[in-house]
Amino acid sequence: MELICEFCTKNFSNKSNLRYHKRTNKSCIAIQLETVENTEISSFVNCEFCGKESFTKQTIKTHYTRCIKKRDKDKNEEIKKLLSEKKEKDKEIKKLTKKDEENKKILSEKDEENKKLQMRIVELETENKIYLQDREVVQKIAMQPKLSTTTNNDNRINNNFFDNPEKIKQMVNEKLTTEYICDGQKGVAQFAYDILLKDENGNMNYICSDPSRHIFKFYNSEGNIEKDLKAAKITNMLINAGITNKTLLIAPSLWTDDDGNINTNKFLTFSPYTNQISTLQIDNTAFRNELATLTSF
């Protein structure tokens, strides 16, 4: 049995189709609005976010859960809230850094003690797992030509780069760019590989002898081969050279537009990678994984 719309006289096969028609068909709704007695249509509401029309109080709630524009607005508001909270946190940190010199000295000493303890823990954990010397890799290191300890002019570090902290600090200040930090700890590994770990002839003076256990080796100042377990020494070397501070300094350029405003999409894309560098002392897993790939034979 066919059903007829009492407003526009169109025919429908069932009540469900007729009801949907009366609630969504624009020409029919226009006729209904002219009918004073029709209280159902007068209770319809439109979506304030995307502009879609003719929802009941119940169906508008369901629509809100799917509305892309509402979801985008909610996300942007959440980002603004987080940025505002970060700004307040930055203010708190700034206030804390203004404490008297005695407290600063105590904090610095405690921080240094924690770094040394962390380094020792990493070394002990790895030493417990090492039971075999990789002679083949040692031979290959020994075959690499050694550089003199004098400074050259191609912005490379000599073989004893661990004994030259000021030069390393200079390289971090001059050569660590946004192209490196936008890749997080992997970018730091690439920076070390490009700038610190090769001589002017492209020969490696720091290699990974055991990629599965992250055992690295290099020539020390006495000309002997020394191990760097889990890249702990080179990690600490980069941190002492100021790589985290340099990252915090130049990171905002990754998500700041030319007009000086923060681009939230860029911020969400790049901030996880810069945070990786900021927490390098706590967890250098991504750094040593990439370094093992770059420096393995």
Order of alpha helices (4+ residues) and beta strands (2+ residues): beta-beta-alpha-alpha-alpha-alpha-alpha-alpha-alpha-alpha-alpha-alpha-beta-beta-beta-alpha-alpha-alpha-alpha-alpha
